[in-house]
Amino acid sequence: MLEPACAPDGSSPSRQSKSSRRLADGLRTQSIGAINFEHISAYVDDIVSVTEDEIREAMRALSANAKTLAEPSGAVAAAAFLFHADELPQTAINVAVISGGNIDPMLLAELRTR
């Protein structure tokens, strides 16, 4: 499981985020709930956290291809592959779901000018 480091919502139902983060807000939750937490506890081996700087770098790398535009929440898996590959399961084939469309135009301009 992946999550932003600044909001470890999946790690514990008692550690729900109260932060107002700027990136990856699509992954934010007010409450995981007991049933969902039971599923996480039963089926998730580990949680890999990525920083907002890593999310930005992943978005920047993905945007190098004009046809690949990722919103912050959609770039979290790519950030994990780029910066935490050693923490991910070692498999022959890896897949990262990248989603886009919900990106602040100012953030996109900032990423493209750096």
C-alpha positions, 0 to 999 in steps of 0.5 A: 500500500502507498500513502503520502508521508505527511498523512499516514492515514492507512497506518493506523485508524488512530493516526488519521490525518488532520493535516491540510496538505497541498499534494495528493489530497485525492488520497486523503481520508477523514476516517478509514473505518474499522472494517477497512482497517481490518482489511488493511491489517489482513491483506497489506504486508507493508505501507510505503510512504512517499514525500511531497518532494518525491511526488513532485519529482515523479510528476515532473518525470512523467510530464516529460512525455507530453502524453503522460500527465499525472495529478499528484495522487496519480503520481504516488505509485510512480514516486514509490517506484522511483524512490523506494523500489527497494521497499517494494515487492521484488517481482518480474513485472511491475505496474503503476496506475497513473491518473491525471486530470485533476492538476492545478494549472499553476502546479503544472506550470511550476513543474514544467519550468524547473 
